[in-house]
Amino acid sequence: MKAFKFLGIAALALSLVNCAPSAKQLKEAIEKDPSIVFVAIEKDPEQFIEVVNKAAQNAQRKAQEKAVQEEGKKRDEEFANPLKATVEEDRAIFGPKDAKVTIIEYSDFECPYCAKGHATVEEVLKAYPNDVRVVFKHLPLDFHPMAMPAARYFEAVAMQDHAKAKKFYDLVFENQGDLRTKKEGALKDAAKKAGADMKKLEKDLNSEAITKRIEADMEEAKKFNFSGTPGFLINGVSLRGAYPFSEFKDIIDRHLGAKKE
């Protein structure tokens, strides 16, 4: 299979550097006598490599353009028919509860990309203090052993106080390396610094309510085809990955513009 791909590239390269016969004729000629390709390469290997590289770059550029077009089309579809997430009454919410734009963040406390996502979310909250609220939901991945314990700690702190849960969320992501070195000790340190009642937290950690909440979050993420982390819904419009602030801004401003209209 690799040989045929190579021959196909060679045929393309020859057609680009010479006034050559049709692709079909070239294919037939090469199939009859593959040495044609090797002679051409030997004659001017540098030019051959240059042409092949240009062809590969053009193919990559076209693939990227196609991906951008498809993403834009998908985004337009989600603006018209937004994905609907559940936001429970007692859920910890960062930002004003009556904000025009709700960001649902599906995240994993141990994921390095989620730490980048957290930094961007902070940037968003500072840029839109009155218009955006964030709901943190859990998508702990199996290969991150501290992700599930961290999710449970967050919800246990949230049962006490939402502002303390926000502080815990910030501390864990800002000191993510501690999860790998201190393990649960890092979670306890963050909870203490956030001002949590540690005795109550210990009692609540293994509660069925926390288990059900995390399971529901994971099921909802699966429903929206979020398989990796982080994932975001911005008033029902999805962003899959640790996108920069500019991507969030484009979607938020479009939502806010629609609200004004």
N, C-alpha and C positions, 0 to 999 in steps of 0.2 A: 504493500500500500504506500509506504514511504517513497518507494522508487517511482511510482506513478505520479505522486505529488511533486517530486523533484523534477520529473520530466515535464509536468505541466508548467512549472515555474520556468524551466529552461525554454519551453516553447514560447511562453509569454515574453521572456527576455529577448529571444531571437527576433520576435516580431516587432519589438520596440526598437531594436538597434539596426535593423536591416529593412530594406524594401523587399519584403518576403511574401511568399505565397500565403494562402488562407490558413487559419488555425487548423482546419480539418486536414488540409494537405500536409501541414507540418507534422501533425499528430501521426498521420499514416506513414510519413517518411521516417520519423523517429522510431516508430514501432518496428519498421522493417530494418532500420540500421541505427541503433542507439548510439553508436560511436560518433554520429554527427554532433551530438550535444557535447561530448568530451573534446572533440576537435575545436569546437567553438570556444569552449572554456579555456583550453590551452592557448589558443591564439591570442586572447585578450582577457585574462582572468579578472583584472581590476575593473574593466568596463562591465563585464558580466555581473560581478558582485554589486556594482553600483546600480545597475538596472534592476536587479532582483530586490535590492534594498528599497529602491524608490517604489517599486511595485508593492512591496510589503507595507510601506508607510502609507501609500495611497489607500490600500485595502483597510488598514487600521483606521485611517481618518474617516473613510466612508462608514465603517462599522460604528465609530463613535457618533457620527452625525445621525445615523439611523437610531442609535440608542437614545440620543437626546430628543429626537422627534417622537419616539415611542413614549418616552418618559413624560414629555409635554402633553401628549394626547391622553395618557393615563391620568395625569394631574387634572386636566380639564374635565375628564369624566368624574373624578372624585369631587371636584368643586360642584358639579351638577348633582351628583348623588353621593354625598359624604358618607364615610364609614361611621357607624354609630356605636360608640363605646358607652359602657355603663359607668356612671359616677354616683357612688353611694353617698347618702346624706352625711355619714360620719367619716367620710374619707378625708385624709390629710390633704389640704390644698394649699399651694404656695401662690400667693398673690390674691387680689380681691375676688371674693366669691361671685360677684356679679360682672366679672370681666367679659368683654365681648368675644374674646378668643380663648379657647381652652386647648392646652397642649397636654395630651396623654403621653407620658414617657414610659415605655416598656424597657426595663433596664436590669442590669446584673452588676451588683456592687463590686465584683472582682474583675470585670471586663475592662481592659485598658481603653477601649474605644468608648465605653460608657462614661469613663472619667472625662474624656474629651467632650462627650455629649453633655455632661453635667456643667462643664465650664461654659459651653455655648448657651445652655439654658439660663445660667446666671447672667450672661450677657443680655439675653432676651428680656429677662425680668427687669433688668436695670433700664433697658431701652424703652420698655412698654410697662411702666409701673402701674398704670390704671387700666390697661386694655388686655392684659394677658394673665392668665392663671395656669398653673401647672399641677397636674395630678400624677403622682409617681406610682407606677405599677410595676409588678415584679415578673421578670422572665429569667430566673436563675438557670444558668446552663450547667449540664451535668459535669463537664470537665473543670468547673470552678468550684472546688470543695467548700469555699467559704461564702459562696453566693447565697445559698439557702439560709444558713445561720444569720447572715447579715439582713436578709429580707425579714426574718422572724424578729430580729432585734428592732428593726425599723418600725414594724407594726406594733410591737410591744410598747415602744416609746410613744408612738402615735396614740395609743389607747390612753395615755396619760395627758399628752399635750401636743397639739399640732405644731406649735412653734418649736418645741424641743425636738420633734421629729425632723423638722427642717434643718435644725442645727446638727443633728446626728447625721443626716444625709450629706450635708456639706463636709463634715469632719471625716467621714469614711472615704468619700471620693477624693478629698484633698490630701489624704494620707493613705492612699490605697496600698502602697507598698507594705504598710504595717500588717495588712491582712495576711500576707504571705509569711511574714516573720513572726508576728505575735499571735496569729490565729485569732481565737475567741478573745484573747486578751485585748486585742485592738478594738473589738466591738464593745467590750466592757468599758474601756477607756473613753471611747467616743460617747457612750451613753452617759457616763458620769459627767463628762465635760458639757454635755447637752443639758445637764440638770435633772436627769431622770431619777425617780425613786427606784433604787436598785432592788430592793426587797420585792416591791410590787412587780417590777420587770421580770424577776426570776419566776414569779408565780404565773405570769401571763405568757411567758415565752412559748410554752408547749400547748397553749389553748387551742381548742378546736376551731374557734372563730378565726384565728390567724391562719391556721392550716387551710380553711375553706377560702379565705380571701386570696391567698397566694395561688391556690389551685385555680380559682376563678380567673385571676389575672392571666395565668399561663394559658388557660383554655381560650380566653378572649384573644390573646396575642396569636394563638394558633389559627383562630377563625379568620384573622386579618392577614394570615400568611407571613407573620413575623417569625422567622426561624432563627435569625441571628440578632445580636444586640449592638447598639441600641436601636429602638424603633420609635417613631413618633407619629401621633395623629394630631394635626393642627386644624381644629374645627372639622375633623373628619378627613383631612387630606394627609396622605401618608408621606413620611420621609424615612427611608430605610438605611440607617447608617449614621456615622458621626459627621454630619454635614456642617459646613461653616455657617456662621451667623447670617451671611448674605442669603442663603437658601431659606432660612426661617423667615427672614425679613420679607422676601418676595411673597411668600404665602400669607404671612400675617397682614401685610399692607393690602394685599388683594382682598382678603376677608374684610378688613376695616373699610376699604373703599366701597365694597359692596354694601356694608352696613349703612354708610353715609348716604348712598344712593337710595 
